[in-house]
Amino acid sequence: MPTPVIMPKLEMSQETAVLIEWLVEEGQPVEKGEPIFEVETDKITVEVESPAGGTIAGLDAQPGDVVPVTTVIAHILAEGESLPLAQPKTQHATRNTPISHEKAPAPAAYSVTPVAQRLADDLGLDISTVVGTGPGGRVTKRDVLKAKGGEGDGETRRAGRLRATPAARRLAREQSLEIGGVAGTGPRGRVQERDVADVVERRLGDEATGWQGDIISTDLPDVRPSVAPLAGMRRAIAQRMTQSWQATPHVTFTVEVDMTAALALRAELNHHCEREGLPKISVTALLVKVCAWALKRHPYVNASLVGEEIHLHPDANIGVAVALETGLIVPVVKRADRLGLAEIAGRVAEISSRARENRLTPEDVSGGTFTISNLGMYRIDHFTAIVNPPQSAILAVGRTVKRQVVVETKTGDELVIRPMMNLTLSADHRVLDGAQAALFLNDLVETFEQPGLMFL
């Protein structure tokens, strides 16, 4: 009996997912556990593995389709098995159209795969002239490539295996740019939105400069307006932040930290890490470590309001906000209070890298009890962040910058230059009072200024 391939439910509240890309083609042999397609939820993009070994057939969704979870979108055929021809194809919505649950009439037979049809359209090929070699004579991508000029034709091969993110494809269309000519820097050569933007910037720069002998063209490039849909991750962020801002009574507290001792400790540890081949300690890793220590001393900062109950979490699972092309995602360092600084540094580097490469799993972004948003690398001195429900607090971190400060010495007050950093805690006032938040921030300040306190 054919094994169905379903659109997975990756999150508790998930109802649909967007099919990003098929990683295999119609009629291709696959092994159990082999990645066969990519999907995008409101939070992450993941590769979905084959549930069985055999031949994949009956691809019933196209890239960009919004598919309800648990919908069958393909089958894995064992030797001698065939597709259930009576099964109707589902009319899926696209990213920019409402989801439709109506069923399209069942075709008389499977004749052409969606991937093959799209490729034929891109190549300007009449699909009716292509001889199908897939199950039941169905036309596959390989058949289209062969009909266009042979699998050895470089241009045809590139068109058939082009890997690009939806954001990259959209920007290329908006700028009338042939995406096949863009070099991809993502995983497996995938074209990212940043790759397309770089090409556009270079092209606009050339047009704006426009050397003609000794004359420079002053004509400005034609910039066309565009509209981006509020969808996917951007839509999820909009909904959650609106909900938080409207339902959560925010209260904010700001302190200034002298980072002299912390930066000296970091430099000393990084010298050791370099010698031992360990990951370097980032400021964010230091933040995670210090916050994890302080959260254990202040459980209401590490809490969640659920209905009429305040849940105090036994572990400090600290989310680290990571900026992406399409929005913001918060992978979590689980049980940070039980990890050493080197382990935290490695974990922060790993999840940040995988976040930017769209390789996070649902486990990576779930279970957070507290969040850190560090914008210091963007030269931001101070900002306030919105609490990520159901968490009770979030810490906003500015850059470390040298300032004149007054310090007390044995001989009196002295004006010195010190590296200073601003920390701003946004808290849910239903869970946290001002005194509790202030004590938590005081512990952060004292620990950064005297890191040895963490060993008490």
N, C-alpha and C positions, 0 to 999 in steps of 0.2 A: 504494500500500500504506500503511495507517495507520502513523503513527510512534508507537512506544510511549513512554510517559512512565514512567521508572523511579525507584525510590527510590535516591538516589545514595549512593555510598560516599565519605564526606568525610574519613575518617581511616584510617590503616593498619590498626588493630586493630578497626575498627568492624564489627559484625555486623548491627545493627538501628538504626532511627531512629524517632522519634515524629513522626507527622504532626500538626502544630500547627493548621494552618488552610489551607483552600483560598482562594486569592485571586481565583479566577474561579469561574464556575458552569457547570453542564452546558449544552452547546450554545452557549457563548459564543465568538465569534471571538477568536483570540489571534495575536500576532505572534511570530516567532522572537526569543528573548532577553527576552521579557516575563516578569516574575515570575508564577508560577502557583500556587505553594504554599510554605508554610513548614514546615521540619523542625527537630527538636531532636536533637542528639547528646548525649553525656555532657559535652561542653564548650561547645558553641555552638548558637545558633539562627540559621538562614540561610534566605534566600529562594532557591528553585530556579527557574531560568528555563525557558521552553518550548524544546524542542529543534527545533521547526519552527513554521511558520505554518499556520493552518487553524482548525478548530473543535474545541474540547476536548470529549471524550465518554468515557463508560465509567468515570467516577470510581469506583474500586474500593477506597477506604479512607476512613475517617471521622476527623475530628479526635480525637486521643487514641489512635489505633491505633498499636501497636508493629509496625513493618513490617520484615521482613528486607531488607537492601540488595540492589539489582538486581532487586527485585520490580516487575513492571509494575503501576502503579496507575491508569493512564488511557491514552488514545490521542489523538493529534492527527489529525483527518480532513481531507484535502484535498477539494476540491469533487468530488462524485460518489462518494466513498468511504463505506463503512459499517463499523460495528463487527463484529469476528469473533464472531458470536453463540454459537458453540460453545465459546468460551473460558470456563472456569469462573471464578467469583469466589473470591477467597482469603478465608479466615476469619482475620482478623488478631487478634492479642491486643491488649488495652487496656493502659494503663500499669500497672495493678495486677493483671494476670493473666499467667500464664506464656505464652510465645510458642507458638503452635500452628502446625504446618506442614500440618495436614490441610486438604483442599480441600472446600468446600461443593458440593453438587450444582449443576450449571449451570442457570440459570434459562431458561425457555422464550424469554424476550426481555427486553431491558432496559426496565423499566417506570417506575422512579422513581430519581432520584439520591439518594445518601445525604444530601446537604445538604438537598434538598427534603423528604425524609422526616423529618429531624430538625426542620426548621423547621415542618412541618405539625404534628408532635407538640407543639412549643412553643406553637403558636398554637391548639391544640385543634381542628384541622381534619381531617376524614375525607379521607385522601388519595385514596380511590377515587372521590370526587366531582370531582376535579380533572382537567381536560382537558390532556393533555400536548402540548407543541409542540416538544419536542426531537427528536433523531434517532430514527426509528422510533416516534414518538409517546411518547417518554419524558417523564415529568413532571419539570420543572426547578424551581429556586427561583423563577424569574420567574413560572411558572405558579401556584405556591402563593401568592405575593404578590398576584397578580391575583385569584385565587379568594377570598382572604380579605377583600378589600375594595378592591382597586384599588391600583396602584402609587402613587397619590397619597395614600393613607392614611398619616399620619405614624407612628403606632404600629407599623403593619405594616412600614413601611420600616426603622424603627430596629431591629426584631427581625431583619430579614433581613440587615442589614449590620453588626451589632454586632461589634466587634473587641475581644477581651480575651485576656489571657494565661491559660494553664491555671491558674496559681497564683491569679489573680484570680477565675476562675470557681469554683475549689474553695473559696476563702475566702467567696465570696458564698453558695454552697450551705450551708456550715457555719453561717453567721450568718443564714440565711433571709432574705437580702437580694436584691431584684430588681436584677440587675446592669445592666439596661437603663436604670436611673435614675442610674447612676454616670457622672460626667464623666471621660473618659480623658485622661491627660496624656502618653501614650506616642506613638510615631510614628503619624501619620495618625489621631490620636484614640484609639489603642488603650488600653483600660482595663488599668492595671497593678495588681498586688497592693497597692501602696501607696495607690492611689486608693480601693480598696475598704476598706482598713484605716482610712483617714481618715474615710470615711463611718460606719463602725462605731464609731470612737472618738467622733465627734460624737453619734451616736445614744445610745451608752452614757452619754456625759456629760450629755445632756439627761435621760435616764431617772434618772440618779443625782441630778441637781440637782432636777428635778421641781417647779418652783414651783407652789404651790397657794395663791394669796393670799399670806399671810405665813408659810405653813408650808412647810418644805423636807422632801421625802420622803427618808427615810434607808434605804429599801429598796435593797439592792444588786442590780445587774442579774444575771440568770441566766446564768452562764458555763458553757457546755457543753463537756465534754472532747472532744478530737478527736485523730485519729491520722493522721499524714502518712506516706506510704510512703517508704522509702529507695530513691529512684529517680532516674534522670537524672543531673544534675550532682552532687547530693548523694551518690548511690551511688558515682560515679566518685571523688569526693574521699575518701570513706570507704575505698575499696579501695586507692587510691594511698598515702594517709597511713599506713594500717595496714601495708602492704607496706614502706614506707620505714622506719617505726619499728621493725619487727621484723627487717628485713634489714640496715639501715644502722647501723653503730656511730657514733652522734652524739657530737660533742664541741663544746662551746660556749665562746665567748670574748666578754667584754664590755669596752668602752672608753667613756670619756666624752670628748665633743668640745666645745671652746669654739667656738661658732658666731658669734662677734662679727664676724670678718673676712668669713665667708661671707655673713652676712645683710647686711652693708654693701655687699658686691659685688652681691648680688641686688637691693637697693634701687636702686643706681646703674644697673644694667642694665635694670631694669624702667622706670625713668624714660626711658631711651633707647628701650625697646620701645614705650612708650606714645606717644612722639613719632613713631616710625617706623611705627606700626601693626602691630607684631610681637606674637606671643603672649607673655604675661607669663611670667616664669621662676618656676616653683614650686619648693618645697624638693625635691619628688620629682625634678624635672628636674635640679637640682643633684646629687642623689644619683646619678642615672644617669650623669651626666657624670664625676663623680669616680670612681665605681666602674669605669667603662669605662677610664679612664686607669690605674687601679691594676691592673686585671685583665691588662692588657698586660705589666705588670711582674712578675706572679705567675701564670704560665700554669696551674699546678696548681689554682688556685682557679677557673679558667675551663675545667674539664675534666669529662669524663664517664667513668664506669667502665662498660665494655661487656664483659661476660664476664670474660675474664682480661686485658683490655687497658684502659689508660688513654688516652683520646683527648683530646689537647690541641687546643682549638679555635682557629683563626686569627682569628676575629672575636669581639667581645664582643656577644652577642645577649642583652640584659638584659630579663628578664620583670618586669613591674610588677603586683603583685597588686591586683586590683580587687574590692571587695565588691559582691555582687549580692543581690537578694531571695532567691534560691534557693541561694546558696553563694558560692564564690570562683572567679574566673577570672584567668588570668595572660597577658594579651596581651604581645607581645614588641616591644621597640625593636631592630630589626635593625641590626647594624654600628654600634652606638652610639659605638664608639671612632673612627669616621670622621666623626661628625656634630658640627656646632657646637652650642653651648648653645641658641640660638634654634630650631634644627631639632629638637633633642631636646624642647624645651618644647612645640613644636607637635605633635610626634608623640605625646607623653604625653597631652596634652589630647585629641587626636583619638581615640586608641584607648580611653581611659577613657570618653569620651562614647559611643562606639559600643558598648563593652562593656555599659554600663548600658541601652542601647536595644536590646540583643540583635541588633546588626548586625555582629558580628565574622565574619570568614571563617576557614577553616582555616589559611590562611597567617598570619593575625594571631597565632595561639596556638601555632605550631610553631617549632621550631628554637632555643628558649631555651637558653643556656649558664650563666646565673646569674640569681638572682631577688632582688628587693627587696620586702619587705613593710613598708609604712610605716603605722603606726597612730597616729602623732602627732596627727592631726586628731581622734582619738577620746579624747584626753587620757590616753593610755597612756604611762607613763614607761619601762617596760622589759618585754620579753617575749622568749621564745625561739620560733623557728619550726622546722618540720620540713622537712628537705631534700626537694626535689622531684626524685625520681630521673628520669633518670640523672645529673642535675647533682651536683656535688660540694659545693656550698655555697649558703646563703641568708642574706641580711642582714635582720635585724629592726631596725626604726627606731622609737624612741620620740619623744615630743614634745620640743620645745625649750622649756625653762623657765628663768627667771632664778634663779640660786643664788649663794650666797656661796662664793667660791673664793679660794685663796691663790695669788698670782702673784709671780714674782721680778722685782724692779725694780733699777735701779742703786743705789738707796738701801737695798735690803733687801727682805724679804718684805712683801707688802701684801695686806690682805683687801679684795676687790672683789666686785661683783655682775656676773656674766656670764651670757649665754644659753647654757645647756648642753644637750647632747643625748646620749642613750645609743644606742650601736650594739652589737648582739649578732650575732656570726657563728656559725651552726650549720654544721658541716662533717662530711663523710664521712671518718672517721679512716682508712679504707682508702686514701684518695687523699691526704689532707692530714695532715701532722704539725703539732704545736703551734707549732713555730717558723715554719713557712710561713704559717699562719693569723695569727700574731701580727705578722709582717712586713707582711702585707697590711693588717691593721687599723691598724698604725702609719702606713702610707702614707696611708690614708684620713684619719686624724686630722691629720697634718701638712698634707695638701692642703686640708682644710677650714679649718685655722687659718692657712694661707699659700697661698691659691688660685693665686698666681703660679707655684708649682712646676709646674703643669700645662703651662706654656709652655717649660720647660727641655727 
